[in-house]
């Protein structure tokens, strides 16, 4: 059985003697059918052995946990003879993220020429047009213009784990916590399940820090707005840019891996950041306790014998092969945790602890809002703060539901689990229901209208409708 921390892309396993290097992601491959949270990075990869470039799909969080850009790998492991990349510099950089829009949202092609971008993408122009569209921040650091791509910001701050990635892309952080206390001297968060001590502080940050809250919400709302604007599946899938903001405005330091350029014609020095490895941005508290339930639900067993059983398989063997295909819901989820060598600088002086709660303590941590009707007439605002406590203004959380915005993409149900569960239950009620016939899933052939890219239902046919 493979170790849980091993994740090896399928192209590496299929070519175990070749060396590969992830160069950069050029955008998202969005899941517009089932769940926008499933969206992957489109990543340019260089086969160093065969001197070839190709594009692959990768979950964004692996570039925080398992892999880094512009690093040579062989069969999932750093290639020791090429461990040191002489073209990559490492160091601490002081930055100020208080930027105007024309510095926060800049195309890479508007900063660097083709030759310099070519150096970043393997000295070939195969993906030059895609690389030019990468969105970046441009920050003046003494005499150097520092380029920080938005995918670097997203990978370090928002895609540190699958849980955070899905919440950010769905624009639904409310799904991953139960209760939060924002007191900086005694902060706490109650989670519905266990997460690592390194993840919990960042979930808390995105719930309590105003700049971080705004930046987190923009990750998902931007995607939905972009999809709405361009409408058709074809346009969105061809180019869905990665955009992200720093969760803190102001001055702080980052540790980074970067490349250095000098433009002879303009006499300008550039630095291009491939990866943020650490930072000391303000996390918002000096003490954090993470609570999660340490008890099992106990149900009254009466009547449970008649409930349908839905099999969930726990495979005996799991390979380290990481595929771009969707995972099946018939299997239990697995976990993969990679060890980081250093503590995040934002947590350096923070006292942290994780506690299990028994049921009674768990109930005590949760707060139920008792809604009382008042005669007040209030206006609305997009934010709230302690300074506005005396104002007759209520916060309005403005957002959108992804599938409602994607009005040109029809919902598609990929499985019939709930239906099967209900049918399985009805089959147990033989004294009440007789002659029940349950049909297998009917396959449908759908013809897409090229003019509006909608399914042509008049051409839909049904096959293999066989009773069981």
N, C-alpha and C positions, 0 to 999 in steps of 0.2 A: 504494500500500500504506500502511495506517495505521501511524503510529508505535507502537512496542510499549508506550509508557507511557500511551497514550490508552485510557481505559475510560469509555464514556459509557452510562449506563443507557438501555434502549430507550425509556422514556417521555419522556426528554429529546430523543432523536433524532427521535421521532415528533412532538414539539411544539417545534421549534427556536426559536420566538419567545416561548415561555413561560418564566417564571422559577419555579424550584423551590427548596424548602428541606427538607432532611432534619431532622425534629424529634427523634425518639428511636426506638430499637427497643423493642418491648414484650415480646419473647421470641424463642425459636428456632422455626424451621420445621425439625423434625428429619427426617433421612432414615432412616427405620426399616426400609427394605427392603434397600438395598445397602450403605451405609456411613454410620455416624453422623458421620464426619468431614466429610461433605458438607453438614452442617446449616447453614442460613442464618439471618440475622437477619430477623425481621418488623419492618419500619420504617414509621413514620408519615411521610408526605410531604405537604407543603403546596404546592399550585399557587398561587403568589402572584398570578399574572396573573388566573386565573379564580376565585380565592378558594375553592378546593376542597381537601378532604383525602382521601387514599386511602392504602392500605397496599400495600407492595411487598416483595419479597424481595431481599436484598443480601448478598454475601459479607462477613462481619464485618471482614476485614482492609482493605477499601477505606476504612474510617473511621479507619485509621491512615495509609494511604498516599496516598489520592486525595481523599477528601471529609471534610468536618467538619459536625457538627450545628449548626443555627441559623446557616447561612451560605447566602446566595443564589447559585444557579448557573443559568446559561443554556447549554444545549447542552454540558454537561460542563465549563464554565469558570466561574470566579468572576465574578459580574456586577459590573463595576467601579462603576457608580453606586450599588450597594447593598453594596459591599465592607465598609463600616463599619456594623456593626449596633449602634446606640446602646443596645440592651437587653443587650448582652453586655459584660462586664468581663473584663479580662485582668490576671493578676498572679501573683506567687509567694506560696505559702501554706505555712506550716510546719504539719505534721500529725503526730499520734501515732496509729499504727495498732494500738496495744495496747488493744483494745476488748473489752468484754463482748459476749456474744451478742445481748443486747437492743439493742446499738448497731451491731452488724455486720450484722444481718439484719433490716432494718426495711422494712415496706411504705411506699411513697411516700404512699399514702392515709392512713396513720396519722401522717404528719408534716404534710402540707400540706392545706389545704381545697380544695374543688372549684374555687374562683375562681383560686387560685394555680396549680393544676395546669392549668387551662384556658389560662392564659397561656403555659405551656410547650408546649401542643399546638395552637397556632394560634387560640386564643380560641373554639374550638368544642368541644362535648362529645361529638363522634362517637366518639372512642376514650377517653373518660374512664375507663370501667371497667377497660380494659386498662392504662392509665397508672397507675391506683391500685395495681395489683399489682406494679409494678416494685420490685425489691429494692434497698435502698440501705444505705450506711454513714452513720451520723450522728455527726459529730465536733465537739466543742467547740473553737472557735478564738477565744480571748478572749471577746468578747461575742456572737459569731456562731455559730449552729449550721450547720455545713457539711454539705450533703447530697451524697454521692458515689455515684451509681448504680453497681451492679455491672457494668453494660454498659460503663461508662467504664473501670473497672479492667481488664476483660477485653480491651477494644480496645487499650489501651496496653501491657499487659504480656504478654498471652497470644496475641493475634491480630495480631501485627506483620507476619505473612506467612502465606501459605497453608500452608507447611510446619509452622509452629508451631500454626496453628489446627487442622489435621488431627490433629497429634500430641496436642494437648490434648483434643480432643473424643473421640478414640479411646482416650485414656489409654494411649498407646503411644509414649513418647518414645524407647524403645530402638531404634525403627526408623530414627531419623534421625541416629544417631552410631555410630561403630565403637569408639572408645577415648577416654578422658578422663583427664587429670591434674589434680587439684584443688589442687596446690601454689599458694598465692596469689602467691608471688613468681615463679613460672615455670609458669603454667597452660598447658594445651594441650588441643586437642580434634581428633580425627581424624574427618572426615565422609566419607560415601560419595560425595558430590558437592559441587560448589562452591555456597556460599552467600555472601552479602555479609558484609563485616566488621561490619556493624551487626546482623546476625542471629545470628552465631556466639556472641557474648558472652552472649546471653540463653538460647541452648540450653545453654551451659556452666553458667549460673547455676542452671537447673532440674535439673542433674545433680549439683551440688556443695553448694549452700547448703541447710541443713536446712529453713528456713522456706519457701524457694522450692520445694523438692521436694514438701513436703506440699501446698502451695497448688496446684501444677500437677496433682498426682494427683487432687485434689478436683474439678477442673473436669470431668474425664471420669467419675469414679465417681459424682458427683452426678447427672449426666444419666442414667446407667444405673439408679441407685437410684430416680430419679423415674419413669422409664419402667416399672420393675418395680412400683412402688407403685400407679400409676394404670392400668397394664395395657393398656387398650384404646387402639387407634389414635386414636379420636375424641377421647378426653379429653386425650391427650398433645399432639396436633396443635393443639387449641384453645388450650392454654396450657402452654408449657414455659418457665419463667422462666430468665433469665440470672443465674447466680451466680458470683462470683469473689472471691478473697481477695488482698490485697496480698502480694507475694512476700517482704516484709520486715516484721517486727514492730518497732515503735519509732518514734523521731522522725526525720523527714527532711522535705525540702521538695518540693513539686510546683509546676510552672507550669501554670496552668489558664485556661480560658475558662469563665466562670460568670455566672449571673444572680443579682441581689440582690432579696430580698423583705423586707417588714416587715409583720408581722401585728399589726394595730391592737388586736385583742381580747386577745392574749396579751402584747403589747409585746415580741415576739421578732424579732430579725433572722435571716434565713435566707440562705444562699448555696447555689445549685444548680449543681453542676459539670457542664458539657456535654462537656468534653474535657480530658484531661491532655495537655499538649503537651511536657512535660519533667519530669524529676525527678532527684534526686541520691541515691537509695537505694543502699545498699551492693551492689556487683556481685560482690564476693568475691575479687578478684585485682587485682594492679597490672601484670601482664604476661600477655598471652594470645597464643599462636601457634595459628593455625588451619591444619590440614593437610588436603589433599584430593588424591585421585589425579590425577596429571597424565600418565597413561599409558593406552594402549588395550589391551584384552585381545587376545592373539594366540592363535588356535585352530589346531589341526592341521586342515588342509583335507581330509584323507582322509575320504571318505564324506559330505561336506557336500552333494554334488550331489543326493542322494536326499532331503534334508530339505525339507519343504514350505515354500513362501514365503507369508508372511502380509503382505499389502500394508498399509503405513501411509502415509497421505497427508500431505504437507506443502503446505498450500494456497498458491497463488500470491498470493492476496490475503486479508487479514484486516481486517475492518472494526473500528472502535472500539466497536461496539455491544456492550453488556454485558447479557446476557439471564439471566433466572432459571432457564432450562432447563438440564438436565444436558448436559455436553459429551460428544461421541462419542469412543469409544476408537479409532476408525479414523483419527483425526488425531493428529499429533504435538502435544505440549503447546507452548504459547507462554509467554513470560514478559512481565511488565509491572512495571517498577521505577520508582517515583516518587522524586524527589529531595527529601529533607528539608533544610530551610534551616539547621538547627542540630544540633550533636552532642548526643547524649543526655548529660545531666549526670553520670550514673553512670559514663560512660566518659571523663570529662574528663582525668583524670590516669593513664589506663591506656595502657601501651605495647602496641600491637597490630600483628600482622603476619599475612600469609597466604602459605603456601608450597605449591607443587606438589611432589608426591613421585614419584620414579621407583619402579619396582616393588620393587626391593630395599629402598629406604628405607621404602617403605610397609609391607612385611612386618615391618621392624624396629620400627615404631611400634606394631604390634599385639601384644597379650599374650594368650597362650593359658593359661588356668587348667588346671593339672595336678591333677585331683581325686584325692586320696589318701584311702583309707578309714582311719578311726581308730576306736579303741575308746571314744571319748568318748560320754557320754550328755548331751544338752543340752536346754535348754528353748528357748522361742521368744519373740521380742519383735517389736514392730512397728517398731523402729528400731535403729540401731547408731551407735556413736561411738567415738572413741579412748579415752574414759574406760572403756569396757566391754571392752577387749581381753582382760583376764584372766578375764572371766566365762565360764562355760560356758552361754552363751546365743547362739543364732543369730538373725539377722534373718529374719523372714518377710515377704515382700512380698505384701501382701494386695490383691487386685484382683478384677476380674470381667470376663469376656468379654461384650461387648455383645449379640451375637446369642443367647447362651445365656440371658441375663437376660430378653430380650424373648420370653417363652414363649408369649404369645398372638398373636405375629405370625409367620406362616409365612415361611420363607426363599423368596426368589424369584430365580431366575437370569434376568438380563436379556439375556444373550448366550450364544452357544455357541462362543466363539472356540477354546477348547481342543479341543472335539469336532471342529470343522471342521479344525483343524490335524492331528488324528490321522487323520481320514477322508482328507484330502488326501495324507497319507503312504501310507495303505493303497492309494489309487488308483494310486500309482507302482509298487506291487508286483504287476504284472499277471501275472508268471510264477508267483507263488504263489497269488494270490487272483483268482478269476474270477467273473464275473457279480455284481459288487458294485454294489448300488443304494444311493445316498445320497439321502435325502428332504430336502426343504426344511423349515425350521422349521414346526411345526404350530401353528396358532393355536388357542387354547383360550378358550372362553367360560366364565367362572366366575361363579356366583351366590353372593352373600354372604348368609349366614344372619343376619338382623337381630338375633336374640336373643343370639348369642355372637360375632358379627362374624367368623366363620370361613368359609372357602370351603366350599361344599356340593359335594363331589366327585361326588355322584351325578348332578348336573345339568350336569356338564362335557361338552362336545361337542368334536369335532375337525373342523377344516375344512382344505380346500386341501392335502391330503396328496398331493402330486404328485411322482413320481420325476423325477430329472434324470440 
